[in-house]
Amino acid sequence: MDTAEPLGEVVATVIAGEGAKLSPADLKRFAQQAEKAGAKDVHTSWLAKGVAADILGRGIGIDTLRGALSGAIGTASLDVIVQPEATRRKKLLLADMESTVIEQELLDELAAIVGIGDKVIEITRRAMNGELDFAAALRERVALLKGHPAKILDEAAKEITFMPGAAALVATMKAHGAQTWLVTGGFSYFARPVAVKLGFDRSHANELVVRDGMITGVVAEPILDRNGKKVLLAKACMDLNLSPADCLAVGDGANDVPMLEACNKSGGLGVAFCAKPKVRAAVPNQINYGDLTALLYAQGYSEADFS
């Protein structure tokens, strides 16, 4: 999609982060900024008073409007998602799990349990920021767990907490007919119960090999890596007879970037959620301050629509 070209009606959704508030004066200022940037027929509407609102206009490119509003927002704790209005309501959610749908990085939790947390956390940080190959970094970290009892998986699972807004995101989209897939480079041991608890329709994850109650230090091949997530986007659209434009994809790490970029390039909405620096540099639509309900506001759901 050539976002520099004027489109039909374009919608910019502005969402306040924790501790921030949107005012009518803010909306008026943002609307004026959109008009200065070339938008026509600009109007605004609240999705949740003081929390989220839409600025809609015609004849302006997505990138132009995003840039204009980002300049007007400045350093305020506000997120802005810009997209064509006609296709904003999505029929498919592809969501990363760790540090996106849940608050933890579970390999880090496992490493902390066995006393090698500092070493593994640094590898995780570099891998998620794109400094290391994801599959190689996964193999390296898992190898460090070799010989430890599989019961540590249960200990790590007890630490799982859902990201604020995760339950509402999945439930609301499903209530309106969307399909929801959990797509993670983490382990199925954790992904399956997370998917069940949150109501995802399907989950895709890596398999940690356990034998005789012990972790072998091996991940079953093929590894679901950055390319695997992109492939799953195409597979989901094929299986469900959907266009990529019908898809919302969200993630935080470098291994999510190909999926998010493919979604955006095909007219869908790929969003970097509280993401690593290299991910934010690659993905223009970002949630840096709000919780996952921001993705519902971005689709035009009002607070009253949340399940």
N, C-alpha and C positions, 0 to 999 in steps of 0.2 A: 504494500500500500504506500503510495506517495503522499506522505502526510504534509508535504509542503503545499500541495494543491488545495484550493478551497473545496470544501466538501458540502454535503447537505447539512442538516442540523447536527451540531457538535455539542456534547455535554461535558462540562467540567464539574466533577463532584469534589467539593471541599469538605474535609472531615477534620474535626478538632481532636487532638490527642488528649491524653489524660492531663487534667489541670488547665487546659485551654478552653476557650469558648468563642463561638462565632456570634457576631452581633449583626443586626440589620444594617448598621453602618459599614461593617466589613463587606457584606454582600453588595451594597451600593457601590463601594469602592472597587470591588472586583469586577462588577458589571461595567463600570466606567473604563477600567483598564482593558477589558475585553473589547469594548467599542473603539478605544484608541488604537488597539492592535488590528482593527479592521473588521471585527465581527458585526453582523447586521442583526436586527430584530432580537436584541439581547433581552433575556428575561431570567428571573431567578425564582426558585421555589425551595421551601424547606422540606427536608426529609425527616429531620429530628431537630426541633427548635434548639438552637444554640450549639448543636453538635455536628450536623451535616446538612449541606444544601447543594443544589444544582445551579450552575450558571450555564444557560443555553444560548446558542447563537448560530447564525448561518454565515456562509461565505468566508470561513477562516479555516486554515489548516490546523491539524491537531498539535503539531509541534509549536506553531506560532502561538496558539492559545495557551498551551502549557507554559511556554516561556514567559508570556505576559503575566500570567497569574503567579508563577513562581517568583517573579520579580516583585509583584505586589505583596505577596505573603512574607517575603524576606525571611527573617529568623524566627517567625512565630511557629509554634508547634502545631502546624496544620499540614495535612497531606492533600494532594490534588491528583485525581485520576481523570484523564481526558481521553475521550473515545467518541466514535459515531453514536448518536443517540439511538438510531434505528436498530442496532444490534447489541445494545448494552445488556439485555437480559439473557443470561447464558443457560444452556441446556446440559452442560457437562463441567464438572469441577475435577481438575487434577491437582492434588495437593501433596507437597512434600510433608514428611512427618516431623523429623527432629528439628527443633528450634523454629518450627512453623506451626504444626498442629499440636505438638507437645512442646513443653518448655525445655526439655533435656536433650543432650547429646549422649546417647546411651552407651556408646563405647567408652566415653569419658567416665561415665558412672561405673562401668565394669572395671575400668583401670583403677579408679580410686579405691574400689573395694579390695583389690589385690595389691594395692600399695605402689602402683606405677602411674599414678594420675598425672603428674607433671609432664612426664615424657609423652604420654599419649595425647594429652590436651594440646600440646604444641603441634604435634603432627596433625591433629584434627583442625586446628586453627589454620594451618598453612594449606591443607587440602581444601577446606571450605572457601578459602580466599583465592583458590586457583593457583597457588604456588607449587603444588605437587599434583601429580596424576592421581585421580581419585581412586582408581582400582588398585594401584600400587600402594598407596597410603593405607587403604583398607586392609590389604593383605599384610602389610607391615604391622599394623596395630593388632590385628587378630592373632598373628603369630606370637605376640607377646603374652597372650592369654593361654597358650598351650599348656596343658597339664593341670589347669585349675578346674575344680568341680563345677559341673553345670548348674548347681544350685545357686551360684552367684547371679545367674540370669534372673532368678526369682527375686533376689535381693534388689537388683537394679530395677526390676519392674515395679517394685513398691514405691520407687521414687517418681514414677511418671505422674505428671500433672498436665492437664490440658491447657493450651494457650487460651487466654481470654477471648471469647467470641467464637471459638472453634465449634462448640456444640450448636450454637445458633446458626452459624454459617451452613453446616451440613444439613441440619434439620429444616431450615427455611428453604434452601434450594431443593431438597427432596420433596417438601410439601408442595412446591410449585412445579414438580414434574422433572426436575433435573436428575441426571446420573452423577454419582460421586465416586471417584477413585482415589485411593491413597497410594502414592507412588514414592517409594523411599529406597535410598541406598543403604538403609539400616537393615535390621534382621526381622524375618517373618515371625520369630518368637515373640517380638514386641508388637509388630505391625498388625497381626491378626486380631489380638484382643483390643487394640486401640480402634481398629476399624469397626469391630462389633459394637464396642461401647458408644462410639460416636455415630454409628449408623451408616458408614460408608458401604456402597454397594459392592466394591471390590478392593482388594489390596494387592500390591506387587512389592516384593522386597527380596533381599538376599537371604540365602540359607547358611546359617552357621552350622558347621558339621560337628556333631556331638556323638561320641561312642562310649558305651559303658559308663555313662554318667560323667564323662570328662570332656572338656573342650579340647578339640584336636589342634586348634590353631589354624584351621583351614576354612575358607569360604568356598562353598560350592560354585562351580563355574556353570554358565557364564555369569559374570558379575553384572548386576544392574548398576550401570555407571551413568555418566552424563549423556552418552549416546543412547543408552537404553531408555532413559526417560523421554528423550525426543521420539524414539521409536514407539513408545507406549502412547504418546499423544496421537500419532498417526493410527495406531492400532485401535485406540478407543473410538476415534472418529469413524473408522471403517466398520468396527463391530456394531456401533450404534447408529450407523447411517447418518452421521452428523458432519457438518462442515467445521473446519478449525475455527471459523468465525463464531461458532456456537460455544467455544470452550473458554473457560477461565482456568488459568494455571497459576500456581503460587508456590514460591520457594524462597530460600534464603542463601543457599550456597552456590559455589561455582559449578557444582555438578547439576544444578537446576537451570543454568543459563541457556543451554541449547533448547530445552523444552520451552522456556519462557520466550526466547527469541523466535522460535518457530511459531509459537502461538501468536505473537504480535505481528509477525510478517504475513501471517495468513488471515489477518483481520480479527483474530481473537484478542483476549486480554491476558497478557502475561504480566504478573506483578511480583516485584521483589519485596518481600516482607521482612522488615527489620534486618536487612541483608548485610552481607560483608561488603567492604568497599569496592572490590572489583565487580561484584554483582550490581551494585548501584550504578557503577560507571557504564554498565552494558545494558541495563533495563530502565527505560525512562519512567514507566509507571511504578511508583513505589509507595509503600506504607511504612513510614519511619516512626510515626508517633501514635497512631491509632491501633486498635486491636483488630481481630479478624472480622468483626462486624463491618469494618470499613469496606470489605469486599461486597457486602450486601447493599450498602448505600451506593456503591459504585454501579450496581446493577439497577438502581432505581427503586429498591425496596425502602419503604419508610420504617421507622421504628415500630409502628403498629403492626407491620407485616411479619415481624420476627417470630419464629416458632421456638 
